[in-house]
Amino acid sequence: MGVIYENQENFPEALKWYEKALSLLTEDDVTFLVNLGRVYSKLGQKDKALDTLEKALSKAYSPDMQEQIRTMIKNLEKQ
């Protein structure tokens, strides 16, 4: 549901669903963390976005995913 709301640019609702999804997991999922970080940034919550993306980076095993997350972090830091 979070992706649907995010695509509709309803970021507060997307945030709610991503947070709900993460709360149901026993271990944080990198994809949900990245999505959550992206929504935080779109809502202007830069610090939360950076914290969430750093957490995602620490859990990402794929070099491609790690690079994607690093790029997102660099772009946020420039803002």
C-alpha positions in Angstrom: 0.0 0.0 0.0 2.8 2.4 0.8 4.1 2.3 -2.8 0.6 3.1 -4.1 0.2 6.1 -1.9 3.8 7.2 -2.7 3.0 7.0 -6.4 -0.1 9.1 -5.8 2.1 11.6 -3.9 0.2 11.0 -0.7 3.3 10.9 1.4 1.8 11.0 4.9 -0.3 7.9 4.1 2.7 6.2 2.4 4.7 6.9 5.6 2.0 5.3 7.7 2.0 2.1 5.6 5.8 1.8 5.4 6.1 2.3 9.2 3.4 -0.3 9.7 5.1 -2.8 7.4 8.4 -2.4 9.3 6.7 -2.8 12.6 5.3 -6.2 11.5 8.8 -7.6 10.6 11.1 -9.3 13.1 14.1 -7.9 11.2 14.3 -4.6 9.3 14.0 -5.0 5.5 16.3 -2.9 3.3 13.7 -2.1 0.7 11.2 -0.9 3.3 13.9 1.2 5.0 14.9 2.8 1.6 11.2 3.5 0.8 10.7 5.0 4.3 13.8 7.1 3.9 12.6 8.4 0.6 9.2 9.4 2.0 10.8 11.1 5.0 12.9 13.2 2.5 9.8 14.1 0.5 8.1 15.2 3.7 11.1 17.4 4.5 12.3 15.3 7.4 15.9 15.2 6.3 17.3 14.0 9.6 14.9 11.0 9.8 15.6 10.3 6.2 19.3 10.2 6.7 19.1 8.0 9.8 16.8 5.6 8.0 19.0 5.4 4.9 22.1 4.9 7.1 20.3 2.0 8.7 19.4 0.6 5.3 23.0 0.9 4.2 24.2 -1.1 7.1 21.9 -3.9 6.2 22.3 -3.9 2.4 24.4 -6.7 1.0 24.0 -6.0 -2.7 26.7 -3.6 -4.1 24.0 -2.1 -6.4 21.7 -1.4 -3.5 24.6 0.0 -1.4 25.5 2.4 -4.2 21.8 3.4 -4.6 21.6 4.2 -0.9 24.9 6.1 -0.9 23.6 8.2 -3.8 20.4 9.0 -2.0 22.4 10.0 1.2 24.7 12.2 -0.8 21.8 13.9 -2.6 20.1 14.5 0.8 23.2 15.9 2.3 23.5 18.5 -0.5 20.0 19.8 0.3 
